[in-house]
Amino acid sequence: MSRTVSRVLRYAFLVVLSVPLVFPFLWMIASALKLPGDVLASPPQLIPRDVTLDNIRDVFAFQPFTRQIYNSLYIAVLVALFTCALSLLSGYAFARLRFPGRNVIFFLFLSALMLPVEVTLIPNFTLMKDLGLADTHVPLLALPVFGATGVTGIFLMRQFIQSIPVELEEAAMIDGMGRVRILLSLILPLTRPMLGTIGIIAFLYSWNSFLEPLVFVNRSELYTVPLALTALTDTSGNPLWGPQMAATAISTVPLVIAYLVARRQITESLAQTGVK
């Protein structure tokens, strides 16, 4: 079989595999541009018969969707930044520093990943309520950073730093560099690909989080995008499928931008990763 035929078959196979992944996205875009009566029409129509932008207008008319997008965006960005900072500092400590109980503490960190979010939700809510932080964005910022997302970042960063030759740091110490300077001048540039990956993981988790905002937030002006989507209903509580599809399509834009910004770092981390 010639190389050209092999390449054509390979790409054709990939196209077939991508159909189940791409079709829901195309259906979402099409439904966002359909008239209300055409969204659930039978037989289904992938291409809108009559294109309308009323669904997009209704999204912003029914509730403060711009504010809700801002809420999700700034929460997700802060969670990503704090998670990256915590992962770098803690990952370096677990990978390079020697202190009593290091392995035990690291194991306790990893054991937190075995606990479902639902198990700790009620204790966390009670804690935040007692601290006067319920119905604020503080729980949505703190819980991911110091919870499973942060632990995952620490694990990935520790494994990545362990793959960096320790001789580089020893040479820097001979030149008179201390731990802090080594971390900022040597380790930080080398771990940029992994920091990009951890940042994307934290951003996506925070942006798509539904259960925590549902429990901790009550006021509509504090809603994040997932909560805003569930609020797009008629007076009987039935979903408004057109506006919901339009809101969902709008909410994917920051995710696409975040991926495009960090795509290079993600690719480099996959090529250089030392995860064991």
Contacts in CASP RR format, 6 or more apart in sequence:
PFRMAT RR
TARGET T0000
AUTHOR 0000-0000-0000
METHOD contacts of the structure
MODEL  1
MSRTVSRVLRYAFLVVLSVPLVFPFLWMIASALKLPGDVLASPPQLIPRD
VTLDNIRDVFAFQPFTRQIYNSLYIAVLVALFTCALSLLSGYAFARLRFP
GRNVIFFLFLSALMLPVEVTLIPNFTLMKDLGLADTHVPLLALPVFGATG
VTGIFLMRQFIQSIPVELEEAAMIDGMGRVRILLSLILPLTRPMLGTIGI
IAFLYSWNSFLEPLVFVNRSELYTVPLALTALTDTSGNPLWGPQMAATAI
STVPLVIAYLVARRQITESLAQTGVK
25 252 0 8 1.000
26 46 0 8 1.000
27 46 0 8 1.000
28 245 0 8 1.000
28 248 0 8 1.000
28 249 0 8 1.000
29 245 0 8 1.000
29 249 0 8 1.000
30 45 0 8 1.000
30 46 0 8 1.000
30 47 0 8 1.000
30 48 0 8 1.000
31 39 0 8 1.000
31 241 0 8 1.000
31 242 0 8 1.000
31 245 0 8 1.000
32 55 0 8 1.000
32 56 0 8 1.000
32 242 0 8 1.000
32 245 0 8 1.000
32 246 0 8 1.000
32 248 0 8 1.000
32 249 0 8 1.000
33 48 0 8 1.000
33 51 0 8 1.000
33 52 0 8 1.000
33 53 0 8 1.000
33 55 0 8 1.000
34 45 0 8 1.000
34 48 0 8 1.000
34 49 0 8 1.000
34 50 0 8 1.000
34 51 0 8 1.000
34 52 0 8 1.000
34 55 0 8 1.000
34 242 0 8 1.000
35 48 0 8 1.000
35 49 0 8 1.000
35 50 0 8 1.000
35 52 0 8 1.000
35 54 0 8 1.000
36 240 0 8 1.000
36 241 0 8 1.000
36 242 0 8 1.000
38 45 0 8 1.000
38 48 0 8 1.000
38 49 0 8 1.000
38 50 0 8 1.000
39 241 0 8 1.000
39 242 0 8 1.000
39 245 0 8 1.000
40 241 0 8 1.000
55 242 0 8 1.000
55 243 0 8 1.000
55 245 0 8 1.000
55 246 0 8 1.000
56 246 0 8 1.000
56 250 0 8 1.000
58 240 0 8 1.000
58 242 0 8 1.000
58 243 0 8 1.000
58 246 0 8 1.000
59 65 0 8 1.000
59 232 0 8 1.000
59 243 0 8 1.000
59 246 0 8 1.000
59 247 0 8 1.000
59 250 0 8 1.000
60 66 0 8 1.000
62 231 0 8 1.000
62 232 0 8 1.000
62 240 0 8 1.000
62 243 0 8 1.000
63 220 0 8 1.000
63 223 0 8 1.000
63 228 0 8 1.000
63 231 0 8 1.000
63 232 0 8 1.000
64 220 0 8 1.000
64 221 0 8 1.000
65 228 0 8 1.000
65 247 0 8 1.000
65 250 0 8 1.000
67 221 0 8 1.000
68 220 0 8 1.000
68 223 0 8 1.000
68 224 0 8 1.000
68 225 0 8 1.000
68 227 0 8 1.000
68 228 0 8 1.000
69 225 0 8 1.000
69 250 0 8 1.000
69 251 0 8 1.000
69 254 0 8 1.000
71 137 0 8 1.000
71 222 0 8 1.000
71 223 0 8 1.000
71 224 0 8 1.000
71 225 0 8 1.000
72 206 0 8 1.000
72 207 0 8 1.000
72 224 0 8 1.000
72 225 0 8 1.000
72 226 0 8 1.000
72 251 0 8 1.000
72 254 0 8 1.000
73 254 0 8 1.000
75 137 0 8 1.000
75 140 0 8 1.000
75 141 0 8 1.000
75 206 0 8 1.000
75 224 0 8 1.000
76 202 0 8 1.000
76 203 0 8 1.000
76 206 0 8 1.000
76 207 0 8 1.000
76 254 0 8 1.000
77 203 0 8 1.000
78 141 0 8 1.000
79 140 0 8 1.000
79 141 0 8 1.000
79 144 0 8 1.000
79 145 0 8 1.000
79 149 0 8 1.000
79 202 0 8 1.000
79 203 0 8 1.000
79 205 0 8 1.000
79 206 0 8 1.000
80 198 0 8 1.000
80 199 0 8 1.000
80 200 0 8 1.000
80 202 0 8 1.000
80 203 0 8 1.000
80 206 0 8 1.000
82 141 0 8 1.000
82 145 0 8 1.000
83 144 0 8 1.000
83 145 0 8 1.000
83 149 0 8 1.000
83 150 0 8 1.000
83 153 0 8 1.000
83 198 0 8 1.000
83 199 0 8 1.000
83 201 0 8 1.000
83 202 0 8 1.000
84 195 0 8 1.000
84 196 0 8 1.000
84 198 0 8 1.000
84 199 0 8 1.000
84 202 0 8 1.000
86 145 0 8 1.000
86 146 0 8 1.000
86 150 0 8 1.000
86 153 0 8 1.000
86 154 0 8 1.000
87 150 0 8 1.000
87 153 0 8 1.000
87 154 0 8 1.000
87 156 0 8 1.000
87 157 0 8 1.000
87 195 0 8 1.000
87 198 0 8 1.000
88 157 0 8 1.000
88 183 0 8 1.000
88 187 0 8 1.000
88 188 0 8 1.000
88 191 0 8 1.000
88 195 0 8 1.000
89 183 0 8 1.000
90 154 0 8 1.000
90 157 0 8 1.000
90 158 0 8 1.000
91 154 0 8 1.000
91 157 0 8 1.000
91 158 0 8 1.000
91 161 0 8 1.000
92 157 0 8 1.000
92 161 0 8 1.000
92 183 0 8 1.000
92 187 0 8 1.000
93 99 0 8 1.000
94 102 0 8 1.000
94 105 0 8 1.000
94 106 0 8 1.000
94 154 0 8 1.000
94 158 0 8 1.000
95 157 0 8 1.000
95 158 0 8 1.000
95 159 0 8 1.000
95 161 0 8 1.000
95 162 0 8 1.000
96 161 0 8 1.000
96 166 0 8 1.000
96 169 0 8 1.000
106 158 0 8 1.000
109 151 0 8 1.000
109 154 0 8 1.000
109 155 0 8 1.000
110 151 0 8 1.000
110 155 0 8 1.000
112 147 0 8 1.000
112 148 0 8 1.000
112 151 0 8 1.000
113 148 0 8 1.000
113 151 0 8 1.000
113 152 0 8 1.000
117 148 0 8 1.000
117 211 0 8 1.000
117 212 0 8 1.000
118 211 0 8 1.000
121 211 0 8 1.000
121 212 0 8 1.000
121 215 0 8 1.000
124 139 0 8 1.000
124 143 0 8 1.000
125 134 0 8 1.000
125 139 0 8 1.000
125 215 0 8 1.000
125 216 0 8 1.000
128 134 0 8 1.000
128 138 0 8 1.000
128 139 0 8 1.000
128 216 0 8 1.000
133 139 0 8 1.000
134 216 0 8 1.000
135 216 0 8 1.000
135 217 0 8 1.000
135 218 0 8 1.000
135 219 0 8 1.000
135 222 0 8 1.000
136 216 0 8 1.000
136 217 0 8 1.000
136 222 0 8 1.000
137 217 0 8 1.000
137 222 0 8 1.000
139 212 0 8 1.000
139 216 0 8 1.000
140 206 0 8 1.000
140 209 0 8 1.000
140 212 0 8 1.000
140 213 0 8 1.000
140 216 0 8 1.000
140 217 0 8 1.000
140 224 0 8 1.000
143 212 0 8 1.000
144 150 0 8 1.000
144 202 0 8 1.000
144 205 0 8 1.000
144 206 0 8 1.000
144 209 0 8 1.000
144 212 0 8 1.000
145 202 0 8 1.000
149 201 0 8 1.000
149 202 0 8 1.000
149 205 0 8 1.000
149 206 0 8 1.000
150 202 0 8 1.000
152 198 0 8 1.000
152 201 0 8 1.000
153 198 0 8 1.000
153 201 0 8 1.000
153 202 0 8 1.000
156 194 0 8 1.000
156 197 0 8 1.000
156 198 0 8 1.000
156 275 0 8 1.000
157 191 0 8 1.000
157 194 0 8 1.000
157 195 0 8 1.000
157 198 0 8 1.000
159 273 0 8 1.000
159 274 0 8 1.000
159 275 0 8 1.000
159 276 0 8 1.000
160 191 0 8 1.000
160 194 0 8 1.000
160 269 0 8 1.000
160 273 0 8 1.000
160 274 0 8 1.000
160 275 0 8 1.000
161 187 0 8 1.000
161 191 0 8 1.000
162 274 0 8 1.000
162 276 0 8 1.000
163 272 0 8 1.000
163 273 0 8 1.000
163 274 0 8 1.000
163 275 0 8 1.000
164 187 0 8 1.000
164 190 0 8 1.000
164 191 0 8 1.000
168 186 0 8 1.000
169 182 0 8 1.000
169 186 0 8 1.000
169 187 0 8 1.000
172 178 0 8 1.000
172 181 0 8 1.000
172 182 0 8 1.000
172 185 0 8 1.000
172 186 0 8 1.000
173 182 0 8 1.000
177 185 0 8 1.000
177 186 0 8 1.000
192 265 0 8 1.000
192 268 0 8 1.000
193 265 0 8 1.000
193 266 0 8 1.000
193 267 0 8 1.000
193 268 0 8 1.000
193 269 0 8 1.000
193 272 0 8 1.000
194 265 0 8 1.000
194 269 0 8 1.000
194 273 0 8 1.000
195 265 0 8 1.000
196 262 0 8 1.000
196 265 0 8 1.000
196 266 0 8 1.000
196 269 0 8 1.000
197 262 0 8 1.000
197 265 0 8 1.000
197 266 0 8 1.000
197 269 0 8 1.000
199 262 0 8 1.000
200 258 0 8 1.000
200 259 0 8 1.000
200 262 0 8 1.000
200 266 0 8 1.000
203 258 0 8 1.000
204 255 0 8 1.000
204 258 0 8 1.000
207 225 0 8 1.000
207 251 0 8 1.000
207 254 0 8 1.000
207 255 0 8 1.000
208 226 0 8 1.000
209 224 0 8 1.000
209 226 0 8 1.000
210 226 0 8 1.000
210 227 0 8 1.000
213 223 0 8 1.000
213 224 0 8 1.000
213 226 0 8 1.000
213 227 0 8 1.000
214 227 0 8 1.000
217 223 0 8 1.000
217 224 0 8 1.000
217 227 0 8 1.000
220 231 0 8 1.000
223 231 0 8 1.000
225 247 0 8 1.000
225 251 0 8 1.000
228 247 0 8 1.000
229 244 0 8 1.000
229 247 0 8 1.000
229 248 0 8 1.000
229 251 0 8 1.000
232 239 0 8 1.000
232 240 0 8 1.000
232 243 0 8 1.000
232 244 0 8 1.000
232 247 0 8 1.000
233 239 0 8 1.000
233 240 0 8 1.000
234 240 0 8 1.000
259 266 0 8 1.000
END
